[in-house]
């Protein structure tokens, strides 16, 4: 896998946040289920064995750090070059980022395809990235492939060719991503904020623009490489299951003859001196909410107050229990989230607090943030609040140094930015020693609300009068140009966008492959603000009768159903039946207490950590073709004694969350999901052919049958008796989906509060904002904002792709499993929105096939024959037993109702399924005998199987 970070070049820790709608007064909510008064206490603190790392320098000046980590047979190699976005000439801002991307596009010894084939052939990864301060090249491989990793990292770093055609492609791709970024309010606010804080012209206050990216040439990249890619301006980190002698020998072999001569890195200029509090208001016409950022210059990496400031930030805005979250979200109901952060670049960073609120309360939110900053300086720290923050920081720190790459990254970053290494090795002890007085003293030194920069992005005419009461306001447009006033936009800019352009022959050509009665196919509808302007069917809904697909054909929508389940939850919350902040154990007391709260919002945004019930069914040998009661599925979820991760810390798509949401609607409203959505949504909108299919015996007229391909043509894949709803299960037609689309413009159902809720994106505890809202992905395509979701199950493939600014939606519903409806929807958009879309994406050619990687030989732990792993293993969570057998070819795993699968050893009692996504880690007892194993399978992590006693 290869990766490039196309985020902004500057060192700002943004926390993009979304609006939460306060519910209306309750209609008739049931009594809440009791919750225990006291949660279990934390486990005792476990010691950390921080590895003894070594440092040495080659004769050419290359610094090398070796970090041993012998937990897994994996090695990580990362080269840090002291060149980044802050070194770019202002007229070519973005140059380091593009250079990083191009390193993998060919060297003097390998083509781009050969680089890809080499790393993918061993199942490894090769990453390149550039931020404000450093450019990195990194590779992770199995330890036996470390020589290849060294060879590739050295090759792409030392011998890139920057092919002219690839430079042009990367520049265009960067421009496309940049234009999309420049339309996002969080990015607009970040750019304005760093420019206001650092001052115009400061490298940290300069961001790439379309003009600066277009100015980047191959000649400039070659010169950048010649001047800055030098060993005496680099740090090499070798981490993992590697000894120091090997690390030194390979570093000498691949980098020892690299010639030094890097010029001295210029000292960054002093940032602008802070002045009295001022507001920069960026006018973004049409914004219904305001994006707010409040802060000023922060600290350097070697700041003595580093540890008290860590505690202070945790208290202020470092998590869901922080002051900003509790005040702005929980008490006032103004936002979905708020937070704060310090950045640590190689020079001075920034401190900022951020949130997003509706326009009507933007001035109040700014005033509240300033008040919270003053309280930090003026009020003594509450001991309980302080203890909670310290406990969290101490307890969570081990999660940041679990892997070799994490440890190496922490050490390398410290060395590069001048952070004392003791800040890492002694982190927990130093945090534990912080006192309330330390925090107050640090706040008084480093937090100054009377000299803060305040950036607000939103509808300026509505915001300006209120903000002027707080501090002087300067107006800007979204491109950063000053505004003298808020004169009306030209008439041409105010005009409604023209409708989609229908070129029927070009659209029909996209679906020509399936446009015959002997093939399954697709239904297409191009919709303008809820009004179908072009609908066609291609192929047959039922091959038995060659019944054609029409706009009235009833399709199973698969995961497109999720937006309707989420809509039901949003409506129920607005009607007062439930709250999005409810602990789900209020409604599902049968679920285990995982020691951390899972909210309804976590279910909506896939941040719950709940294991996916469809995967659990498969692991348990439960066939979709059988009849299962809803209570049995709830019981399966409730049997899980562990989570995939702590709620709110990760995004992992989980059908369990949406299945439970269907049950939640029933428990909260007294109506099934089908009954509630029919009464509150479908009937009022005239969607008479839409329902949640919770009765497998129901006759469905005009239903499409799903198919797959085999060697003889097509076969039926639709399982008619699968009637679980929430994560899927909605039946509908093209005509009805157009009526649903209309509601996103006229708000007939739910009104503005409902529409805002539906577009509310999830926010992780880290402050990262997800693309995922209420069953909707918020993104962009060819520089145009999009709202979309797709579905895939049992041969049905579905997609709804909305372009809200163009009031145009493309709906594609298919009944053949190998069709990609999302791609087809984009191709239709390419036609109907051709005059408004940005640059076309790169052609979708098929990638060159990589040579098949040799499977590693089965190699158990030394001294352990394969028979040591054989036996019967049982999982109470799945209520199923697996059999492990050993024969002359290796290990075989057999589970109910399936064929056996082969296990391939990764060493150290860890195996993976050959050509599968599962991994199995065996666990030994005190006598070294195998006692159990832990299974990871995609959206399910950490399932434990215990060995039968008689094995």
N, C-alpha and C positions, 0 to 999 in steps of 0.2 A: 504494500500500500504506500502511496505517496501523498504528501499533504503540503499545502502552502497556506499560510495564514494571510488572508486578504483583508483582515481587519485594519483599522487605522494604524498609522505608524507611530503615533505618539503615546507616551506612557501615562494613560489616564485610566484609572480603575472605575469604569462606568457601572452604574447599577440602574438599568432601564426598568421602569416600573409601570404597572398598569392599574386601571381604575377598577374598584369594586363598587357595585351598586348597593346602596342600603335598601334592605327589604321594606316593603310597605307593611302596614299593620297586619297582624295575623288574621287569617280568615277563620280557620278552624283547625288549629294544629293539635295533634294528639299529645298526651302527657309524655314528657321525656323519660327515657329509661334511666334508672339510677346508675351512677358511676361511682366507683370506689372513692372514698374520701382521700386516701393516701396512696400514692404510687410507690412501687418498690424503690429502695435507695440504690445509689450507684454501686457497682462492684469496686473492690479495692483497686487502687492504682497499681498497674503492672510496670516493672522496670523496663527501660529501653537499653538495649545493647547496641550503642552507636558504633558502627564499624571503624576500625583504625585505618584511615586512609593515608596514602603516601603521596608526596609531591616531589617531582624532579624536573629539571630543565635540560633540554637537548642543547647541543653546542650552537645551534642556529637560533636559539632564543625561544623555542617552542616550550611553553609550560605544559606539563603533563600531570594530571591527577589520577591516581588509581584508587578505586573504591571497591574493595572486595565485598561480595554479597552472594553467598553460596547456597541460597535457599532453593533456587531453580537453575536448571542448566541453560541459562539465558545470559547474553551479554549485550550491553548497550555502549555504543561509541558515539560521542558527541564532540564536534569541533566548534568552538566559539571564536568568531572573528570580531575584533574590535572595530566594527564599522556598522552603521545602522542608519535609520531614517534621519536622525539628528545630524548626520554628516552629509546629507544630500544638499546640493545647491538648491536654493529656494525655487529657482526656475525649473528644476528637475526633481521636485519633491516626489517621492515614491520610487526613486531609482534603486535603492538597496532592496526594496521589496521585490521589484521585478528581477533584479539580478539573482536573488535567491531562487525565484521560480525557474529561471532559465538554466541554473546549474545542471539540472537533470536532463536538459534537452539536447545533450550531445557533448562529447569530449573528443580529444584528438585520437582516442583509442576505442571509443564505443559510440554507437548511435543511441538515441533516446530509447528506441525499441530494445536494444541490447541491454541497456541499463535496467529497464523494467523487467525483462526476462530473467536477468541474473538474480535480482533480489526477490522477485516473486517465485522463482524456481526453487528457492529454499524456504519459502514461507516467511520471509523477513519483511522489514519495512525500511524505507529510506525517506527521510523527511528533510525539507529545507524551509527556513523561515527567517524573517527579518523583523525586528521591532525597532524602537527608536534608537537603541544603543548597540545592539549586536546582531550579527548574522550567524545563524547556526545551521550546521549540517549534521544529521543524526541518523543512526541506523541501529535497529534492534534485531538480533538473530539468535538462533540456538548457538551455544558456545562453540560447537564444532565448525560453524560457519563464520567465526570471527575473522579469519583471514580474508574472506570475501568482503565483509563489512569494511575492514581497513582499506582494502583495495578500492572499493567503490567510493568511500568518503574521500580518500586521497585523490582519486581520479576526478570526481566532479568538482572538488575544491581547487585543485591545482591546474587542471587542463580543460576547462570548459571552452567551447568554441563560440557560443552565443550566435547560433545560425540566424541569418537575417530574417528568414521566413518565420522562424519561431519567435523572434523578437516582435515582429509585427502582430502575430497571433496573441502573444501574452499581453502586449500593450492594449489590444482591442478587448481582450477578456477582462483586464483590469479596469478599463474604462467602463465596461458594462456593469461590473460590480460596484465601482465607485459611484456611478450615476444612481444606482439603486440605493446606496448608503446615504447619498446626499438628500434623499427624500424622507429619511427617517428622522423624526424629531429628536430622538436620543443622540444620534450622531451630529445633528445640527447643533444641539446644546453642547456636546463635548467639544466640538471645534471652536465654538464661540468662547467657551469657558477657558480653554488653555491659551487662546490668544489674549483674552482679557487678563489672565493671571500672569503669564510670562511676558507679555508685551509683543507687539507686532515686530516681526523679524527674528525673534528668538527661535532657535531650532526646535525647541519643545512646543512652541506656539504655532508652528507652521505645519500644515496638513497638505497632503496631495490634492491636487485639483485636476479636472480634465485637461486643462492647458499644460500643467506641469508633467503629467503622465505622457501626453502626446509629444512633448519635447524630448523624451528619452530616446536615444539612438543607440545602435550597436556600438558605434565608436566610443560613446560615453561609457558604456558598460565595460568594454574592453579596457579602457583607461582606468576605470574603478578597480577592476580586477588586478591590473598590473601594479597599481599604486598601493592598494590596501590589503590584498590577500597575501600576507607574509607571515612566516612563522613567529617572528618577534612581535606580532600583533595578534596572537592567537593563544587559546587554551584548549588542550585536548583532554577529554575526560573518558576514561575507560572504566566501566563499572560492570559488576555481575560476577559470574562464576569463573573468574580469571585471576591467575596469580600475578604478582608484581613483576616477576621476571619475564613472563610472556607479554605483559603490557608494554614493558620497556623495549623488548626485542622488536615487537611489531611496530611500535612508534618509530624506532630508529630505522627499520626497514622501509617504511612507507613515507616517512616525513623527514628523515635525517638529512637528505640531500636537498631539501627545500631551501632556497636561497633567501636570506633575510634582507632587510632594507626598507622596512615600513617607515614612512615619515611619522614624526611625532604627532599624536592626535591633538588637534587644537583644543584649548580650554574653552568650555562653553561660556558665553557672556553671562553677566549677572542678569537675573530676571528683573523686570520692572519693579520699582519700589511700590509697595501697596499704599493705596490712598484710602480715604473714607469710603464707607459702604456705597456701592453704586449698582445699578441694575442695567443689564443689557437685555432688551426685549426684542426677540426675533419674531417678525410677523410671518406666520405660516397660515395663509388664508384657508378657512374651512376647518381648522382644528377645533374639535369639540372638547379637548382637554389640553392642559398646559404641562409641559415638561420642565422641571425645575432643577437647577443645580446651584448649590450655595457653598462657597469655600474660598480658599486662598492658597498661597504657597505653603508647602508642608515641611518635610524634614529631609535630611540626607541619610544615607544608609547607615552611617556610623553614629547616629544621634544617641547620646547617652540616655535620653528619656524614651528610648524605643519601647521598652517593656511596659512602663506605665501607659504609654499611648496605645499599645495593643489592648490593654484592659479597658481604657477609656473608650476606644472605638467599638469594642464589643458591647459595652453598656449603651452607647449612643445609637449605633445603627448597624451592628454586626450580626444580626440574626433576627429570628421571628419574635424573640422576647425582648428586643431592644426598646429603648425609649421612643424612638421615632416610629417604630412599627406599632407599639401599643397606643401611642397618642394619636397618630394620624390615621391609622387603620382601625384599631379595635375600639377606641373611644369615640373618635369623630366620624369614622366611616367615610373618609375622604378618598382613600386610595386602597389599592390592593397591596402595595408594599412601599417601603422606604428604607433607605440605608445610608451608610457612610463608609469612607475608606481613605487610607493613606496610600499613595504610590511610592515605590522605591526604585527610581532609575539610578543611573550612575552619578547624576548631579541632584539638585534639589527637586523633590517631587511636589505633589499637590495633596491637599486635604479637601474633601468635598462631601456634602450630603445631598442626596438626590431623591426625587419622587415624581410621580405624575398624578395630577388631580384634575377634576373638571374645572372649567374656566371660572365658574362662579365662586370657587373657594381658593383660587390660586394665591391671592394676596394674603388670605388667612393662613394658608399653608406656609408661605414664606415667613410670615411673622412668627408662626409656631416653631419653625426650624431655628430661627434666630434666638427665640426664647430658650429653646433646649440647649443651644450652644452657650448662652449666658449662664444657665443653671450649672453646667459643667464647671465653669470657672468660679461661680459665686456660692454654690451650695455644697455642703459636705457630701461625700459619696455615701450612699446607704450601704451598711455592712452586708446585708443579705444580697443586695444587687451586685455588690462587688464580689462576694464569694461565689455567686452563680457564674459570673463572667470568668473568674479565675478558674473555676472548676471546668468550664467548657473548654477554655484554651488549653489547659493542661491535659484534659482527657482526649481532645481531638488531635493534638499534635502528632501522636504516633501514626495517624492515618496519612500524614504528609510525607512519611519516610518509610513506607511499606516496601517499595520496590527499589531495585538498584538504580533505575533511572531517576526516581524521585530523590533519592539520597544524593546521587551525583549532581543532579540539577541544583539542589539546594547549596551544595558546597561550591560548585562552579559559579553560581550566581553571586554568592557571597564574595568570592575572590574577585570577580569582575567589577562589582559595583563598590567594593571597599567596605563591605559589611563584615564586622568581626565574626570570625568563625564560631566564637563562643555564643553568639546569638542563636546558633543552631544546636551545637552540642550541649549547651546549658539552658536551652529554652525553657523547659518545664520548671527547673529550679528557680530560674530568674523570674518567671511569671508568678510562681507561688510566693515569692518574697515581696511582691508589690503590695504596698499599703494604700489605704484610702487617701492619705495625705499625699503620697507619691502621685496619684492620679490627678488630684486637684491641682497640685503644683505644676504638673506637666500640661494640664489643660490651660492654665493661666499663661504658660510660656508659648504654647503652640496653637491655641484656638482664640481667634479674635473676631467676634461677630461685628464689631464696629469698623473693621477694615476688610469686610468680605466682598467678594465679587458674587453677584446674583445674576444668573442667566435664566430667562424664562422664554420658552418657545411656545407660541400659540396664536390665537386670534387677537391681534394687537388692539383693534378698536374696543374690544370688550375688556381687555386686561389693563390697558394703559391708565385709565383714570384711577383704578384701584391701586396700582403699583406706585404711582407717583406720590401717594401718601406715605410710602415707606422710605424711599430714597430716590435720588435723581435717576432718570431713565434715559437711556440712549436707544434709539430704534435702529434695527437692521432688517434687511430682507434675508431670505433663506440662503442666498449666495454669499452673504457676509458684507454686502454693500450698505453703507449708512442710508437711512431714510430720513428725509427732512420732515415729512408729514405722512399722513395716511390717506393720500388722495385716492379716489376710486380707481380701480383698475380699468384699463381701456376696455371698450365694449367687446372687442374681439376676445379678450381674456375672460370676460364674464360669460360668454356664450356657452350654452349647453353643448357638450360634446356631440358630434354627429354620431348616428347609429352605426352599427357594424355594417361593413360592405360585403354583400353576399355575392360571391362569384361561384355559382352552383357547379359548373364543370370542374373547377379546381378543388372544391370541397368534396364532390363525389369521387374524384380521382383518389383521394386519400383512403377511401373505404372500398375501392374497386375490387380488392382481393376477395371480399366476402359478399359482394353484391350479386348473389345468385341463390335460387331457392334450395339448392342442394348443400348449402353451407350454413352453419351458424354465423352470427355476425353481430352487428351493433345497431342501436338506435342513437341518433344524434339530434340534439336540439340546440340551436343558437338563440339565446334569449336576450332581449333588450329590456332591462328594468321590469322583468316579469312577463314580458310579452314575447311569445315565440315568433321569431322572424324567419326561421328556416328549420324545418323538422323533416327528417328522412329516416327510413329504415333500410338496412342493408343486410340481406340474408334472412334466414328462417328462425322464428321463435321456437318452432317444434318441427323437427325433421320428419317425425312420423307422418305428419299431415302437410308438411311444407307450408305451415302457417307463417305468413310474412311478419316481420317485425314492423310495428307501427308506433306512433306516438302514444297509443293506448295499451301497448303490451306491458304486462306487469312483470317487473324484474325484481329479483332479490338484490338489495343494494349493498350487502356485506358491510364494510366499515364506513361507508358513506352514512350509514344509519346513526353513527355516533353523534353527529351534530344534532339529530332530533332527540336523542336521549339527553344530551347536554342541554338542549333547549327546554326539555321538560323539567330538568333540575333547576335551571335558571328561573323559569316561570314559577315553579313551586317556591323558590326562595323569595322572589318578589312578592308572592301572595302570602308569605309568612308561614308556610308549612314547615320550612326548614331553613337553616343558615348554611352558607357555603363554608363557614368556619367551624361547623359542628364537628366534634370528634365522632367518627363513624361508629364507634362502639356505643354511642347513644342510640343508634338505630340497629346495630348488629351486636348485641351483647355477647353473642356466641363466639365472636372473634377473640383470639387470644390477646392479652395485654402484651404488646411488643416493647413496652418501656418507652415508647415515643408516640405522640399523637399523630394519627392519620386523619386529615380533615376531608370533608366532602370536596373541597377544592383540589386536594391531592388526587382524588379519584378522577376528577375532570381533566387534570393536566398531566396525568401519567407520572406523577411524582410520589405515589404512595409506597412504592417498594413491594407491593403485593405481587406474588408470583402469578403468572398468566394461567388462567384456568383452562384454556384450550391446550396449552402445552402440558399442564398437569393431567388432563384427561388422556392425552396421548401416552404420557409416561406411565399412567396407571392402567393402560390397556382398555380404556373406556372408548368404545367406538361411537362416532357421531351417528352411525346408523341405528343405534339402539335408542330406546326411549328413556330419558332421564328426567326426573322431577327437578324443578327449580331448587327445592330444598336440598336435594342431593348435591347439587353444584355448590350451594352455599356451604354445605357441610364439608365438601372437599376443600374449599378455600379456607374454612375455619380450622381444618386439621393442620394447616401449615404452621409450624412452630417458629419459623424464621421468615425474614423479609429478604428481598434482593439487596436492599440498602436502607439506610435511615431515611424515613420520610422527609421529602423536601430537598434532599441533597443531590438527587440525580433525576434525569428523565429517562424512563424506559417504558415503551409502549406496552400497556397491560390491558388485555381484554377483561381481566377480573374486575378492574375498577368500573368499567362501563356495565358489566353484568350486575354488579352490586348497586349501581345507580338505578337500574331498572327496578330492582327490589326496593331500593330506598324510596322511590316515588310511590310505590305501593304502600309501604309502611307509614310514610308521612301523610299521604293524602287519603288513604283508604280506597283508592282506585288502582287497578293494575296500570302498568305503563301503557298498555294498549287503550284502556278505557280513558285514562287521563289525557293522552295526546289526541285521541279522537275527539273528545269533548272540548279541550282547550285550544287545540291547534288545527287539526285537519278539517273538521267540519266548518269552523268559522272561515277558513280559507278556501272552502270548496274543493278540498283534496279528497274526493269521495272514493278514489281508488288507491288510497294509501293507508296502511295500518302496520302495527307490529304483529308479526305472525307468531302468536304464542300458542296456537292450536294446530298441531301437525296434521290433524284429520280434516281440516277445513278444505273445501273445494275452492279452487282459485281459477276463475274463468280468465282466459287470455293470458295464462302464465307462460313465461319463457322457460324453457328447459336448458340446463347448462351442459356443455359438452367439452370433451378433451379430444386430443388426437391420439391415434395409435397407428400401427402399420397398415391398417385396413381402411382408414378414413377417420370417422368420428365415433366417440362412445359417450354415453350419458354419464355425467359425474354428479349431477344434482342429487343430494340426499333429502328427499321430501319430508322426512320425519324429524329433521333437526329444527327444533322450535325454541331455541334459547334466544332471548332478545336483550337489547341494551348495547352490547358490543356489536351486534349486527341484528338481523331479523326483520328489518323494515322492508315491506313490499311497496312499490310505487311505480309510476309511469312518467314518461317524459312530460306529458301535459301537466300532471300534478306537481312535478318538481319545478316547473316554471312558475306555478302559483306560489310555491314556497320561496322561490327567488324574489318574487315581487315584495314579499314581506320585509326583505332587507332594505327596501327603499321606502315603502310607505308605513312600515311599522304597525300594521293593523293589529297584529298580535304582539302584545307586550309593550309596545311603544318605545321611546328612546332609551329608557333604562334597560329594557331587554336587549336591544341591539348593542348597547355598550357592553353589557355583560357578555354577550356572545363573542365579542371580539377581544375580551380580556385575556391577555396572554399570561401564562404561568411564569413565576419567578422563583428560582432556586434560592436556598438559604445563602448561597455564595453571592447572590445579587445578580446572577446571569438571568437574562430574560429569554424565555423559550419562544419558539415560533408557534407553539401549540396553544390555541385558545380553547373555546368550548366546542370540541369536536371539529375544529377548523384550524388549518395551518395558515398562518399569516406570513406571506413572503412576497416574492416578486418574480416576474418573468419578462426578460428583455426590457428592463427598466420600468415596467409598469407594476404597481402594487397588485397583489393577487390574494384571494381567499379561496382555499381549496381543500379537498380531501378525496382520497381514493378508497376503493374497497376491493378485496380479493378473497373469495372463498368458493369452494366447490364448483369451479369452472365459471363463476360469475366474476366479471371484471367491470368496475364502475368508477366514474370520476365526475366531479363537479368542479369546474375551474371558473371563478368569478373575477372579473376585472372591475372593482367597484368604481374607480374614477371614470371608467368608460361605460358604466352601467350595462356591461355585457357579460354574459355567462355562457360557457360552453359545457353541455352535459353529454356524456358518452356512457351508454349502458350496453354491455356486451355479454354474450352467453357462450364464449369460447375461451378456454383457460390460457391460451398462449398469446392473447391480444393484450397490448399495453394501452389502456384507455387514456391514461394521463398524457402519454406521448401523442396520441391522436388528438386529444383536446388542444394541446399546444400547437399542433400542425394546423388545426382549424383556426385557432387564434392568429397564427401567422398570416392567414388569408383575410379574415374578417377585420382584423385590426392592423393591417399592414402599414397604414399611414401614421399610426401612433406608437408602434413598438420601437424599442431601441435596436441597436445592432443585432443582427441575427446571430444565434449561437453557432459554435463550430459544428461542421457536418458530423452527423452521428454515424461515423464509419465503425465497422467492427474492429476491435483491437486485435492486434496480432496475437495469435495463440502462443502462450508460453509453453515451453517444453514441460512435460509432466515431471513433477518432482519425484525422486525416488522416495518411497516410504521408508522411514527408519526401521531398522530391525527391532523386533521385540527384545528388549533388554531389561529384565527385571533388576531389582536391587541386587548388587553383588552378593552371591551366596544364597539367593532366594530362588528356587526353582519356580516355574510357572504354576506348578501345583499348589504353591503356598497361597495363591490368590483364589483358587477354585473353591466353590461352595455356594450355598444359598444365602441370599441377603434380603432382608425385609425392611420396608419403609412404612412405619405407622402413618406418616403423613399422606402417603399415596394408597395405603392399604393394599400393597402389592409386594410380591417377592420377585427378585431377579436371580437368575442362575448364571454363575461364572464357571466356564469349563476350560480346561487346558488340553490341547492336543499337540501333535507334532508341528503344527503351523503357528501356534500361538494361543492367545486367549480369545474366547467367544463369550458374548453376553446374550442371554435370551430373556425376553420379557413376554408377558401374556399376549396372545393373539398376534404375534409378529414373528418374523424370521429372526435368526440370530444375527448379530453384528460382530465384526472383528475389532479387537482392541489393539492399538499400537502404543508401545511404551515410549514415553518421553523421559524416562529415567526417574529415579527417586520416588518410586511407587505411584507415579502419575501416568495415566494412559488417556488416549483419545480414541473416539470411534473413527475407524478408517473411513475417510471421505464423508465425514459427518461433523456436526457442530457440537457434539457432546465432549466433555472431559470428565474423567473419573480420577479421584485421588484417594488411594487406599490409606487407611490409618492403622497404626500398630499399637498394641498394648505394651505394658512394661516388659513383657517377655519377648517383645519383637514379633509376636504373632499378629497376623492380620485380624482386626476386630470389626472393621466397618469400612465403608467408603462414602465419599461425598461426591454428588453428581451435579454438574452445571450443564444446562441445556438451553441456550438461547435466553429466553425471557424468564427462565427459572434458574435460580442459583441456590446452591447450598443444600440440596436435598440429601439427607443422611439415610443410608442403608446399613443396618446392623446385621452382622453375620449370625446365622443360626447357631445355637449353642452346640449342637451335635456335630458341626462341621469342623 
